[in-house]
């Protein structure tokens, strides 16, 4: 169905295709080019845009100027641990911050400052500059109470400059009780994370914090060392190492009143967006015509066959950011004489053909 090179030596499949309802004047495709080793993102963008859809490509690894006259703006996540607004986040989120704005889920904003920072374990504890009171805050358990395979959820504000200021939840399991090179301070999770998730809580089924979201395995590093792109190799720092930073005043604030977090909604309400070195957190308002945003995620294995780069595996998903639904799947596996461009073009064509809206046949 796709073309002879696939039939002879590879396999292209599609599933979960429900994109016929995507109106071209109110749909935006967001394609992230983060750590895209050979440039598959631009091929996807070209194929989608030539069918009449608006496409935005995001490269989150822009080179920074060597001049340091202006602090670098950054966004991350954090979570409340006491009624008086104490928060935990990552050290790398707030390091060298000239200003910190906290935005609660209900939209309330306040300024905060760092009171303790541990760069080795990538943990920071923040406090509001002016006294406040919050309705929801999270309780902290001990990581030793968990085991490999236990379910978990990650709450945070990934890609807030694209997705907006509402929290997102991903779920998975504890994949390992150690991090890279068996680092005992970290643990590995299968739940997906994106830039902006850093500092968010990793919670267990009791909605208690078992860790702080820290990082994912670099695609570039993995490709360089193994030749493959990692699949959901993400890490958190064990919450026990955050608790080691508590002084008497923090301990008193945390234990004065027990957390009233009893549901996932409560846990979400206890999570906050952290904006560093910005004057204000811009609000995203809905347009009169509701816009549908489709996030395109993809991964692949590639090689050089003397003539060009080709793929032995290509997986692509289109996710409706309004609902979280996977509305299209496209996959290729096997060998092909085609370049990676031809393979990606073919898979995308299959998706549109299956949806019954392809105009390029």
N, C-alpha and C positions, 0 to 999 in steps of 0.2 A: 504493500500500500504506500510505502514511503518512497523508496527508490532501490534499485537493484543492489547497490553496495550493502545496504542494510539486510536485504533478503539473503544474500550470499554469505555474509560473514558476521552479521551483528543482529541485534534485536532491539527494535524501538517499540515502546508501548505507551499508551495513555490511559488514564483512569480518572474518575471523579470530575469529569469535565461538565461544568454547568455555567458556562460563560456567555450564553446567548443573550442574557438579560443585561449585559454591560453596554450601556449607551455611550457612544463615542464622545459626546459632548459633555459628559459628566463623570467620566472615569479617568483616573490617573494611575499609571503603573509606576511604582517606585522600584528601581533596580539598584542594589548596592554592589559596588565594585570593590569592596574591601578585600584585600589580599587575593585579587583575581590574577593569577600568575601569567596567563597567556591572553587575557582580554576577551573572555566569553561574554561579559556584561554588555559591551558595545554591540555585539552581534544580536543578543536578545533585544536590546533597545531598538536596533534598526528594524528587526523583523516585526516587532509589535507596532512601532510607529508607522511603518509603511501600510499598515492595515487601518490607519486612521485614528489610533489611540494616542493620547498625550502621555509622554514618557519623561520621567526625571531620573537621572543617574546620579548616584551619590557615591563619592569617594571620600571615606572618612580618614584617609591617611595623607592629607595634604601636607606638603612640606611647610614647616614653620620658618618664619624669618629669623635670622640670627640676631636681629635687633630685639632687645627686650624692654623697649620703652613702654610697651603696653602689656598689662597682664593678659594671659590667655583665658578667654571665656570657656567654661566647661559646665557640663550638666551630669548629674549622677543621682543616686538614690540614697535614702537613709530611712531609719525607722525609730519611732519614739520608744523609750524604755521606762519612762516615768511620767507621772501626771504633770510635773512642772516643765515638760518639754525637752528633757535630755534626749539626745539622738546618738545613734551609732551609724557610721558610714565607713568608707575606705579612706585611708590616708592619702592615696594618690588622687582622690577626688578633690580634697580640700587643701592639699599641700600648697604652700606659697599663695594662699588666697588673700586678696586684698579686701574682698567683701564676699559674704555668703548670705543668700536669700533662701529661706525655706518656704516651700509652698505645700500646704496641707491638701488632702484630697478634696476638702470642701471649698478650696480656693483661697482660704485665709493665708496671708503671707507675713513673715516676720524675719528679722535679721538675726543671725547667729554668729558665734565665734567658736574656735577650736579651744578646748581646755586640756586635752591630752591627745597625743599622737604617737603611734607606734609604727614607724615606716617598715620595720622588718616584717611585721605580721600584717601590714597594710590595714590598720585599724585606726579610726579617729573617733573621739567622743566630743560632741558639740553641745552647746547650751545656748538658749535664747539670750540675746543681749538685754532685752527688757523682759520682766517677769510675765509669763503666760501660763495658761492651763489648757491641757488637751483632753479630749474625751476618751480617746482610745490609745493604748500603748501595749507593747508586746512583752510577754514574760520570756525569760531566758532559761533554757534547760541545759543539760550537759550532753556533749556529743557522745560520751561513753554509753548513754542510754539507747543509742541507735545501733543498727547493724546493717551490713551491706544488703541491698535489695529493698530497704524500707522506702516507702513512697514519700515524696516531698513536693513542696511548691516554692517557687521563687516569685517574689513580688517586686516590681520596680518600674522605672520609667525609661524603657529602651527607646533610642532614636527619637527623643522628644521633639527635636526640630522637624521631624517628619510626621510622626504619629500623633503628636500633641501632648498635652499635659495630664492626660488621664493614665492611671496605673494599668499595667499589664501583668497577667499571671501566666506562668508556664509551669508545667508539672513534669515530674520524672521520678527517678529513684537515686539512692546512694549507690554509685557505681564502684567506688573504692573508698576505703577509710584513710587514704593517704593521697598526696598530691604528686607533682612531678618528681621523679627520682625518689619516690616514697617519702616525700616531705611529710613529717608527722603533724605539722600545723594545719595542713590543708586536707580536703577530701574532694573526691571527684563526683560530679553529678551528671545525669543524663538530660536534665531540663535545659532547654536552649536559653542562651543569653545573648544580648547585643550591647553595643556601646550605650551607656546610660543605665544599664542594670547594676553597675558597680555600686556597692554599698547597700544594696537592698537585702531584705531578710530572706533566709532560707528557712522555711517552717516545716514542722512535722504534722502528723494528722491531728495532734492536739492544739495546733496553731501556736506552738511554742517555737522559739528561734533556736535552731541547731547550728546555724552558721551565717556568715556574711558573704554575699556574692563578691568575688574578687576578679577573676579573669577566665579567659578561655585559651586553649592551646593555639598559638599563632599558626595560621594556615601557611604563612611564608616559611616559618621555621620547620614545620612538618614536611612541606614539599622539599625543602632544601636537604633535610636529613633522611627522609624516607621515600620521597617521590610521590606521596599521596596527600590528599586533603583530609584532615581529621573530621570525624562525624560526632558532634555533640560531646567534645572532650572539654568540659567546663569544670571550674573549681570554686570552692568557697573556703574561707578560713573558719576553723572550728570556733564556735562561740566562746568556748572556755578561755581562749586567748584574749578575747575582749574583756571578759570578767576579771582577768588578772590585772587589768589597768584600773579597776575601781579603787578609789580612795574612800575614806570614811564618809565624806560628804555625798559622793555618788551612791555609795551603798545605802545610805540613809534615804536618799531620794527614791531609789528603786524599791526599797522594802517598806516604805512608809504606808503605801496603799497598794494592795494587790491588783494586778492587771484584771480588767474586766473583758478581755478579748475571748469570746466564746464561739466565734464563727469565722469563716473566710472573709466575709464582709468586714467584720471588726478588724481583722488583720490588715486588710487593704486600707481601711481608714487610719490605721496606725503607721502607714508608710508615707513618705514625703519625697517630693522632688527637691533636689538641691541644685541651686544655680550659683556658680562661682564666677566672680569678676564680671558680673553683668549689673546694669543699672536697674533693670526690671525684667520680670518674666513675662514675655508677651503671651497674650491669651489668643487661642485659636477659636474664632467664632464661625459658626456654620453659615454658609451662603444660603440665599433663598432657595436654590436648587441643591438638594443634597448630593454631595460629591462622594463617589465610591473610590476608595483607595485600595489598590492591589499591590501587595508586596511580593516581589519575585525573588525567591531564594533558590540557590543552585549550588551544586558541588560536582566535581569531576576528577577523574584520573587521566593524565595526559602523558604523551611521549613524543619524541621526535623520530620520524621514520625516514630521515635523509632528505625528503622533499618538503615536509611541512609538519606542524604539530597535528596530532590526531588524538582521539579519545578512545579509551577502552571502557569508560563509564561516564555517563552524564545523567544527573538527577535534578529535576526542576519542579518546584511547587509554586503555585500562585495562591496567595492567601488574602481573603477579603478582610481588610483591617477593621471594617465596621462590625463584623460578626465573628472573626477568628476562623471562619470556615475555609478549608482547603477547597478551592473551586476548580483547580486543574492540576493534573500530574503529568509530567512527561519524563520518560526515561529511555536511555540507550545503554546497551551493554554488549560487549563482544569486540570484534575487530572490524576495521573498515579501511578501505583505501582512500576514503575521503579525508579532507582536512577537518579540523575541529569546527571550522565555520560551516561547512556543509552538513555536518552532523547536527549542530545546534539548529541551523535553519530547518532541517528536516523534522526534528522533534517538535519545534514550534508550529510548523505547518500542520503536522498531525493533530496537534491540540485544536487548532482552529477548524480543521476539517471535521473532526469529531463533534465540535460544537455546532457545525452546520453554518458557520458564518465566514468561512474563508473566501476571500475575493481574488486570490492569487493563483488558483488552481489552473 
